[in-house]
Amino acid sequence: MQSVRDLVYGPGLQNWNISLLKKFSITEQTGFEFRADAYNFVNHPNWNGPDYNPTSSTFGKVTSKSDSSRQLQLSLRFFF
């Protein structure tokens, strides 16, 4: 008997991240490091799976998306 797993495929997942880094030296051993990180920087929506309930009016339809919005993070680090 074949199981239900892997019989129905949902929409794919796209998650693109990017980082930028710049070092500013004060002396040979000390300085600052600035970093900017962007998570899901293209702000692509990722859809949830389809409705698997056969008695539902939305059976087989994708009706919602995940809450994975773009997030930015900035940091400044002093190294010595």
N, C-alpha and C positions, 0 to 999 in steps of 0.2 A: 504494500500500500504506500502510495506517495504522500508525503506530508504537505501541509499548506505552505510551509516556509519556502521562500524563494519562488513562489508561483506568481506573485504579483510584485511588480517593480514600481516604486514610487519615484518622484522627481529626484534629480541629483543634488549634490551639495557643492557649492562654490564658496570658498573662504580665502580671500586674497589679503595678505598682510605685507606691510612694507616698513622698513626702518631706515632712518638717516642718522648719521653720526659725524660729529666734527669735534676735533680736539684743538684746544687753545693752550699752548705751552707758555708758562711763565718763566721757568728755568728748565734745566734738563730733567729734573725729577719732580717738579710740581706743575700743576696746570688744572684746567677745567675741561670737562667733556660734556658737550650738549648732545642730547639724543631725542629724536622725535619718532614715535612709533604710531602706526595707523593699523588698526585691526578691521578687517572687512572694508578696506579703503575705497573700493568701487561701490559700496553700499548695495550689493546685489541681494535681492530677496531670496531666501531659501524656503521653499514650500514644504509643508508637512505632508505626510502620507495620505493616500486616499481613504475614504470611509469604507471599512470592511463589513459593515452591518448590512446584510442583504435585505432587511425589512425597512431600511431607511430610504427616504426619498432622495438622498444625496449619495446613494451607493455608488462607489467607484469614482467619485469626484473629489478633487482636492479643493477644500473650502477655506483653508487658513494657511498662514505662513508663520515661520518661527520668528522669535524676537531677537534677531541678530543684527542690530543696527551698527553703523560705523562708530568706532571708538578711537579717540586720539589720546596719546599719552606723551607728555613732555617731561624731560628730566635734565637736571644739571648736577654734575658730580665734580667734586674737588678731589684730585688725587695728589698724594705726596709720598 
